[in-house]
Amino acid sequence: MFKGLGGIGDMAKMMKAAQEMQGKMADLQEEMHSIMVIGESGAGLVKATASAKGELKSLDIDPSIFNGSDKEVVEDLILAAIKDAQTKASERANEEMAKLTEGLGLPPGMNLPF
């Protein structure tokens, strides 16, 4: 009559694992604010630092690029450095998530919400 109750233990294990994963994901989300990546353009003349969450934290511009007639070039270099930092932030976030989920048996490339 109670033959099917053996699955309850498995369900309890799954619930515990899900709770542990939720805690690890919360910790990882907090950690993403402190993981920094640097995007560059113009052979390092412009550097943008961002968190792994994609938040721009700082911008470093070599003073040698400031010339009144090169305003558009400077703007392009700044944008390129920011885009590079955002790309690296996204890649780093994906790497960190992959580390967290590799033991779960999820299909490769499955993106969990961040």
C-alpha positions as CSV (number, residue, x, y, z in Angstrom):
1,M,0.0,0.0,0.0
2,F,2.8,2.4,0.8
3,K,5.1,1.1,-1.8
4,G,5.4,4.5,-3.6
5,L,6.6,6.4,-0.5
6,G,10.3,5.5,-1.2
7,G,10.3,8.4,-3.6
8,I,9.7,10.9,-0.7
9,G,13.3,10.5,0.4
10,D,14.5,11.3,-3.1
11,M,12.2,14.3,-3.2
12,A,13.6,15.5,0.1
13,K,17.1,15.2,-1.3
14,M,16.1,17.2,-4.4
15,M,14.6,19.9,-2.3
16,K,17.7,20.2,-0.1
17,A,19.9,20.3,-3.2
18,A,17.6,23.1,-4.6
19,Q,17.9,25.1,-1.4
20,E,21.7,24.7,-1.4
21,M,21.8,25.8,-5.0
22,Q,19.6,28.8,-4.3
23,G,22.0,29.8,-1.5
24,K,25.1,29.4,-3.7
25,M,23.4,31.5,-6.5
26,A,22.7,34.3,-4.0
27,D,26.3,34.2,-2.8
28,L,27.5,34.2,-6.4
29,Q,25.3,37.2,-7.3
30,E,26.9,39.1,-4.4
31,E,30.4,38.0,-5.5
32,M,29.8,39.3,-9.0
33,H,29.8,42.8,-7.6
34,S,33.4,42.4,-6.5
35,I,34.8,40.5,-9.5
36,M,36.4,43.1,-11.8
37,V,37.2,42.9,-15.5
38,I,39.1,45.5,-17.6
39,G,38.1,46.3,-21.2
40,E,40.6,48.2,-23.4
41,S,40.8,50.0,-26.6
42,G,43.4,51.9,-28.6
43,A,46.1,49.5,-27.5
44,G,45.4,50.3,-23.8
45,L,45.0,54.0,-24.2
46,V,41.5,53.8,-22.8
47,K,40.6,51.3,-20.1
48,A,37.2,50.6,-18.6
49,T,36.8,48.6,-15.4
50,A,33.5,46.9,-14.8
51,S,32.1,44.4,-12.3
52,A,31.1,41.0,-13.5
53,K,27.5,42.2,-13.2
54,G,28.4,44.7,-16.0
55,E,28.4,47.8,-13.9
56,L,31.0,50.4,-15.1
57,K,33.3,51.2,-12.1
58,S,36.1,53.3,-13.6
59,L,37.5,54.8,-16.7
60,D,41.2,55.4,-17.3
61,I,42.2,57.6,-20.3
62,D,45.8,58.1,-21.2
63,P,46.3,61.9,-21.5
64,S,48.2,61.5,-24.7
65,I,45.0,61.0,-26.7
66,F,43.6,64.5,-25.8
67,N,43.8,66.7,-28.8
68,G,40.9,69.0,-29.7
69,S,40.7,67.7,-33.3
70,D,40.5,64.1,-32.2
71,K,37.3,64.4,-30.2
72,E,35.4,61.8,-32.2
73,V,38.3,59.3,-32.0
74,V,38.5,59.7,-28.2
75,E,34.7,59.1,-28.0
76,D,35.0,56.0,-30.1
77,L,37.8,54.7,-28.0
78,I,35.8,55.2,-24.8
79,L,32.8,53.4,-26.2
80,A,35.0,50.6,-27.5
81,A,36.6,50.1,-24.1
82,I,33.2,50.1,-22.3
83,K,31.8,47.6,-24.7
84,D,34.9,45.4,-24.3
85,A,34.5,45.6,-20.5
86,Q,30.8,44.7,-20.7
87,T,31.6,41.7,-23.0
88,K,34.3,40.5,-20.6
89,A,31.9,41.0,-17.7
90,S,29.3,38.8,-19.4
91,E,31.8,36.1,-20.2
92,R,33.1,36.1,-16.7
93,A,29.6,35.9,-15.3
94,N,28.9,32.9,-17.5
95,E,32.1,31.2,-16.4
96,E,31.3,31.7,-12.8
97,M,27.8,30.3,-13.4
98,A,29.2,27.3,-15.2
99,K,31.4,26.5,-12.3
100,L,28.4,26.6,-10.0
101,T,26.1,24.5,-12.1
102,E,28.6,21.9,-13.5
103,G,27.6,19.4,-10.9
104,L,23.9,19.7,-11.5
105,G,23.7,17.7,-14.7
106,L,22.1,20.6,-16.6
107,P,22.5,20.7,-20.3
108,P,25.6,22.6,-21.5
109,G,24.8,26.3,-22.3
110,M,21.7,26.4,-20.2
111,N,21.5,29.9,-18.9
112,L,20.0,30.4,-15.5
113,P,18.6,33.8,-14.6
114,F,21.0,36.3,-13.1
